[in-house]
Amino acid sequence: MGVRVAVAGASGYAGGELLRIIGGHPDLEPGPLAAATSAGAPVTAAHPHLAHLDSHTFEPLAPDRLSSADLVFLALPHEESAAVSAALPAGIPVVDLSASFRLADPRVWSAYYRTPHAGQWCYGLPELPGARELIAAARRVAAPGCYATAAILALAPLVAAGLADPRDIVIVAASGTSGAGRSPVAALQASEVIGSMSAYQAGGTHRHTPEIEQALRSAGGGEPAVSFIPMLAPMPRGILATCTARLHDPGTTTAALRDALAAAYAGAPFVRLLPEGRWPSTAATNGSNMAHLQAAADDHAGRAVVVAALDNLGKGAAGQAIQAANLMLGLPETTGLSFQGVAP
């Protein structure tokens, strides 16, 4: 018998990706699969690609049922996640995929969210210094946001090494439509998205901005100022983030930037610094838990440029949550997770 895991919000895109990964995980087995609006419906009605779950149905969202599992994944909107987690026993391990417990400062939270600040849990990005040990010891883990994961992986080593100025950071990142969730929205209909790219929540209003700044502040080097422009791309999944920061020393070379990234991720199985000259693409990471990075020093502008690609449902959500759960359960962090993307 494996570790029984419950998934709340199992009918959504992130919930479906959790179920897909759990289905191939040697040490996990599905427990209660909750989806409030889909309760009573077959799991395959929402996820026809998960044929191995054709005998399972979605359950109502009931904390007492979730508590019967050995570990709970919460793939819910932040306002629901905070309420459900409060009703779970303190001893049960929980990985939350929402924003509910990512931010430490209640004032920052209130500037971006309308609900009360629910506190901060252990931040579930294993690649940050010392994070693996903290996650392994935690009973509550907040999985990072998808955009935030890409930006933090790209920039934190350069800030920590004193190569990049955290006070002058610009991030332009494109995401597939699954990043907006499964609820029907007119702007996400195929006729609106296909053949078009669009920016949204520019001007410092996107909720991942304070999360990125918080992580970079922890990396050291000063108080960060991030200008983040998210974009919607005509693809179902994937994130491509172009992250730039002013160089502390205009003479810093591409080799120095690459050396800092290589040193930071030497022991990170899911972060790959590509060979020099090869730039990341979303297609190469889709279906995997990988993040691909490339860096260059822009001598003309005096800026560091780091491009990151990852699957917003993989390393940006469900894969990262499984990675954290593995650490919490004392398993190798790579267990059940793919290093290889799906192509074409």
C-alpha positions as CSV (number, residue, x, y, z in Angstrom):
1,M,0.0,0.0,0.0
2,G,1.2,3.4,-0.9
3,V,0.7,6.8,0.8
4,R,-2.9,7.8,0.3
5,V,-3.1,11.4,-0.9
6,A,-6.3,13.6,-1.1
7,V,-6.7,16.2,-3.8
8,A,-9.1,19.1,-3.2
9,G,-9.9,20.9,-6.4
10,A,-9.3,17.8,-8.4
11,S,-11.4,18.8,-11.4
12,G,-9.2,21.8,-12.3
13,Y,-6.2,21.8,-14.5
14,A,-3.7,21.7,-11.7
15,G,-5.8,19.1,-9.9
16,G,-5.8,17.0,-13.1
17,E,-2.0,17.3,-13.4
18,L,-1.7,16.2,-9.8
19,L,-3.8,13.1,-10.6
20,R,-1.7,12.3,-13.7
21,I,1.5,12.4,-11.7
22,I,0.1,10.5,-8.8
23,G,-1.0,7.8,-11.2
24,G,2.6,7.2,-12.2
25,H,4.1,7.6,-8.7
26,P,5.4,4.4,-7.2
27,D,4.7,5.5,-3.6
28,L,1.5,7.5,-3.8
29,E,-2.1,6.3,-4.4
30,P,-5.2,8.4,-4.8
31,G,-7.5,8.9,-1.8
32,P,-10.5,11.3,-1.7
33,L,-10.7,13.4,-4.9
34,A,-12.8,16.4,-4.0
35,A,-14.4,18.9,-6.5
36,A,-17.3,20.8,-5.0
37,T,-19.1,21.8,-8.3
38,S,-18.4,18.4,-9.9
39,A,-19.2,16.2,-6.9
40,G,-20.8,12.9,-8.1
41,A,-19.4,13.2,-11.6
42,P,-16.8,10.6,-12.9
43,V,-13.2,11.9,-12.8
44,T,-12.9,11.0,-16.4
45,A,-15.7,13.5,-17.3
46,A,-13.2,16.3,-16.5
47,H,-10.0,14.4,-17.3
48,P,-10.7,11.9,-20.1
49,H,-6.9,11.4,-20.4
50,L,-6.8,9.7,-17.0
51,A,-8.4,6.4,-18.0
52,H,-6.9,4.7,-15.0
53,L,-9.4,6.7,-12.8
54,D,-12.5,5.7,-14.8
55,S,-13.9,4.0,-11.7
56,H,-13.4,7.1,-9.5
57,T,-15.9,9.9,-8.9
58,F,-15.4,13.4,-7.5
59,E,-16.5,13.8,-3.9
60,P,-17.9,16.9,-2.1
61,L,-15.3,19.2,-0.6
62,A,-15.4,17.9,3.0
63,P,-12.4,18.5,5.3
64,D,-13.2,15.3,7.4
65,R,-13.0,13.2,4.2
66,L,-9.7,14.9,3.2
67,S,-8.3,14.2,6.7
68,S,-8.7,10.4,6.1
69,A,-5.7,10.6,3.7
70,D,-2.0,10.6,4.7
71,L,-1.3,13.9,2.9
72,V,-3.5,16.5,1.3
73,F,-3.0,18.6,-1.8
74,L,-5.1,21.8,-2.0
75,A,-5.6,22.9,-5.6
76,L,-8.2,25.5,-4.7
77,P,-8.7,29.3,-5.1
78,H,-6.9,31.1,-2.3
79,E,-10.0,32.1,-0.5
80,E,-11.2,28.5,-0.4
81,S,-7.9,27.0,0.4
82,A,-7.3,29.0,3.6
83,A,-10.7,28.0,4.9
84,V,-10.3,24.3,4.1
85,S,-6.8,24.1,5.5
86,A,-8.0,25.7,8.8
87,A,-10.4,22.7,9.2
88,L,-7.7,20.1,8.7
89,P,-5.9,18.4,11.7
90,A,-2.6,20.0,12.5
91,G,-0.7,16.8,12.2
92,I,-1.6,16.0,8.6
93,P,0.9,17.1,5.9
94,V,-0.6,19.6,3.5
95,V,0.8,21.1,0.3
96,D,-1.2,24.2,-0.9
97,L,-1.0,25.2,-4.5
98,S,-2.8,28.5,-4.0
99,A,-1.4,31.9,-2.9
100,S,-2.9,31.7,0.6
101,F,0.3,31.1,2.6
102,R,3.1,32.4,0.4
103,L,3.5,35.9,1.7
104,A,4.9,36.8,5.1
105,D,3.8,40.5,5.4
106,P,0.1,41.0,6.0
107,R,0.3,44.6,4.6
108,V,1.7,43.3,1.3
109,W,-1.0,40.6,1.2
110,S,-3.8,43.2,1.7
111,A,-2.4,45.3,-1.1
112,Y,-2.9,42.4,-3.6
113,Y,-5.7,40.3,-2.1
114,R,-9.1,41.0,-0.7
115,T,-9.3,38.3,1.9
116,P,-7.7,38.3,5.4
117,H,-4.0,37.3,5.6
118,A,-4.0,33.6,6.7
119,G,-0.3,33.5,7.7
120,Q,2.8,32.1,6.0
121,W,3.8,28.5,5.5
122,C,7.2,27.0,4.5
123,Y,7.9,28.2,0.9
124,G,8.0,25.2,-1.3
125,L,10.8,26.0,-3.8
126,P,13.4,23.3,-3.1
127,E,16.1,25.0,-5.2
128,L,16.4,28.0,-2.9
129,P,19.4,27.7,-0.4
130,G,18.4,25.5,2.6
131,A,14.9,25.0,1.4
132,R,15.0,21.2,1.0
133,E,15.7,20.8,4.7
134,L,12.9,23.2,5.7
135,I,10.4,21.5,3.4
136,A,11.3,18.1,4.7
137,A,10.7,19.2,8.3
138,A,7.4,21.0,7.5
139,R,3.9,19.8,7.9
140,R,2.5,22.7,5.9
141,V,4.1,23.9,2.6
142,A,3.0,26.7,0.2
143,A,3.9,25.8,-3.3
144,P,5.2,28.8,-5.3
145,G,3.3,30.5,-8.1
146,C,4.2,29.5,-11.7
147,Y,5.4,32.9,-12.9
148,A,7.2,33.4,-9.6
149,T,9.0,30.0,-9.9
150,A,10.4,30.9,-13.3
151,A,11.5,34.4,-12.2
152,I,13.0,33.4,-8.9
153,L,15.0,30.5,-10.4
154,A,16.3,32.9,-13.1
155,L,17.3,35.8,-10.8
156,A,18.0,34.6,-7.3
157,P,21.5,33.3,-7.9
158,L,22.5,36.5,-9.6
159,V,21.2,38.7,-6.8
160,A,22.8,36.4,-4.2
161,A,26.2,36.6,-6.0
162,G,26.0,40.4,-6.2
163,L,26.0,40.4,-10.0
164,A,22.5,41.9,-10.5
165,D,20.9,44.9,-8.9
166,P,17.6,43.8,-7.3
167,R,16.4,47.4,-7.4
168,D,16.2,47.4,-11.2
169,I,14.5,44.2,-12.4
170,V,12.1,43.9,-15.4
171,I,10.3,40.6,-16.1
172,V,8.2,39.9,-19.2
173,A,6.7,36.5,-19.1
174,A,4.2,34.7,-21.3
175,S,1.9,31.9,-20.0
176,G,-0.4,29.4,-21.6
177,T,-4.1,29.7,-21.0
178,S,-4.3,26.9,-18.4
179,G,-2.6,29.3,-16.0
180,A,-5.9,31.1,-15.7
181,G,-7.7,28.0,-14.5
182,R,-10.6,26.1,-15.9
183,S,-13.5,28.4,-15.2
184,P,-15.1,29.7,-18.4
185,V,-13.9,33.2,-19.2
186,A,-14.7,35.0,-22.5
187,A,-11.2,36.3,-22.9
188,L,-9.8,32.7,-22.8
189,Q,-12.1,31.3,-25.5
190,A,-10.2,29.9,-28.5
191,S,-11.6,32.5,-30.9
192,E,-10.1,35.2,-28.6
193,V,-6.7,33.5,-27.9
194,I,-5.7,31.8,-31.1
195,G,-3.4,34.0,-33.2
196,S,-3.1,36.6,-30.5
197,M,-0.8,37.6,-27.7
198,S,-1.9,40.1,-25.0
199,A,-0.5,41.6,-21.9
200,Y,-2.6,41.8,-18.7
201,Q,-2.2,43.1,-15.1
202,A,0.8,45.2,-16.0
203,G,1.9,48.2,-13.9
204,G,2.8,46.2,-10.8
205,T,-0.7,44.8,-10.2
206,H,0.0,41.1,-10.7
207,R,-0.1,39.0,-7.5
208,H,3.1,37.2,-8.2
209,T,5.1,40.5,-8.0
210,P,5.3,40.6,-4.2
211,E,6.1,36.9,-4.1
212,I,9.1,37.4,-6.5
213,E,10.3,40.4,-4.5
214,Q,10.0,38.5,-1.2
215,A,12.2,35.6,-2.5
216,L,14.8,38.0,-4.0
217,R,14.9,39.9,-0.7
218,S,15.7,36.7,1.0
219,A,18.5,36.0,-1.5
220,G,20.2,39.2,-0.3
221,G,21.6,42.3,-2.0
222,G,19.1,44.9,-1.1
223,E,15.4,45.8,-1.4
224,P,14.1,44.5,-4.7
225,A,11.9,46.5,-7.1
226,V,10.3,44.3,-9.8
227,S,8.4,45.5,-12.9
228,F,6.5,42.4,-14.0
229,I,4.5,42.3,-17.2
230,P,2.6,39.0,-17.7
231,M,1.3,38.0,-21.1
232,L,-1.2,35.5,-22.4
233,A,0.2,33.3,-25.2
234,P,-1.9,31.2,-27.6
235,M,-0.9,27.8,-26.1
236,P,-2.5,25.6,-23.5
237,R,0.5,25.3,-21.2
238,G,4.0,26.6,-20.6
239,I,5.8,29.7,-19.3
240,L,8.6,31.6,-21.0
241,A,10.0,34.4,-18.7
242,T,12.6,36.9,-19.9
243,C,14.1,38.4,-16.8
244,T,16.5,41.3,-16.9
245,A,18.4,43.2,-14.2
246,R,21.0,46.0,-14.2
247,L,24.5,44.7,-13.7
248,H,26.3,45.9,-10.6
249,D,29.5,45.9,-12.7
250,P,29.0,46.8,-16.4
251,G,32.0,44.6,-17.2
252,T,30.3,41.4,-16.0
253,T,30.5,38.7,-18.6
254,T,28.1,36.1,-19.8
255,A,30.4,33.5,-18.4
256,A,30.2,35.0,-15.0
257,L,26.4,34.9,-15.1
258,R,26.4,31.3,-16.3
259,D,28.9,30.4,-13.6
260,A,26.6,31.8,-10.9
261,L,23.6,29.9,-12.2
262,A,25.6,26.7,-12.6
263,A,27.0,26.9,-9.1
264,A,23.5,27.6,-7.6
265,Y,21.9,24.6,-9.3
266,A,24.7,22.1,-9.4
267,G,22.7,19.8,-7.1
268,A,19.2,20.6,-8.5
269,P,17.8,17.8,-10.6
270,F,15.0,19.8,-12.1
271,V,16.9,22.9,-13.2
272,R,19.1,22.8,-16.3
273,L,21.4,25.5,-17.5
274,L,21.4,25.0,-21.3
275,P,24.6,25.0,-23.3
276,E,25.7,28.5,-24.2
277,G,23.8,29.8,-27.2
278,R,20.8,27.6,-26.9
279,W,17.7,29.4,-25.6
280,P,14.8,27.9,-23.6
281,S,11.5,27.0,-25.2
282,T,8.2,26.0,-23.6
283,A,7.9,23.0,-25.9
284,A,11.0,21.4,-24.4
285,T,9.7,21.5,-20.8
286,N,6.0,20.7,-21.3
287,G,4.9,17.6,-19.5
288,S,8.0,17.6,-17.3
289,N,9.1,19.0,-13.9
290,M,12.1,20.8,-15.5
291,A,13.0,24.4,-15.7
292,H,15.4,25.4,-18.5
293,L,17.6,28.5,-18.1
294,Q,19.9,30.5,-20.3
295,A,21.8,33.7,-19.5
296,A,23.7,36.5,-21.3
297,A,25.3,39.8,-20.4
298,D,23.9,42.6,-22.5
299,D,27.0,44.8,-22.8
300,H,25.1,47.5,-24.7
301,A,22.5,48.1,-22.0
302,G,24.5,46.9,-19.0
303,R,22.0,44.3,-18.0
304,A,21.9,40.7,-17.1
305,V,19.4,38.7,-19.2
306,V,18.1,35.3,-18.0
307,V,15.4,33.4,-19.9
308,A,13.5,30.6,-18.1
309,A,11.1,28.1,-19.5
310,L,8.9,25.7,-17.6
311,D,5.5,24.0,-17.7
312,N,3.1,26.1,-15.6
313,L,1.2,22.9,-14.6
314,G,4.4,21.0,-13.9
315,K,7.3,22.8,-12.2
316,G,4.9,25.8,-11.9
317,A,2.2,23.9,-10.0
318,A,1.5,20.1,-9.7
319,G,5.0,18.8,-10.3
320,Q,6.5,21.2,-7.8
321,A,3.8,20.2,-5.3
322,I,4.7,16.6,-5.7
323,Q,8.4,17.5,-5.4
324,A,7.7,19.1,-2.0
325,A,5.5,16.2,-0.9
326,N,8.3,13.8,-1.7
327,L,10.6,15.7,0.6
328,M,8.0,15.9,3.3
329,L,7.5,12.1,3.1
330,G,11.2,11.3,3.2
331,L,11.3,10.2,-0.4
332,P,13.8,11.2,-3.0
333,E,12.5,14.5,-4.4
334,T,12.6,13.1,-8.0
335,T,10.3,10.2,-7.3
336,G,7.4,10.0,-9.8
337,L,8.5,13.1,-11.7
338,S,9.6,13.4,-15.3
339,F,12.8,15.0,-16.5
340,Q,11.7,14.8,-20.1
341,G,9.3,17.0,-22.0
342,V,6.8,15.9,-24.6
343,A,7.3,16.7,-28.2
344,P,6.1,17.7,-30.7
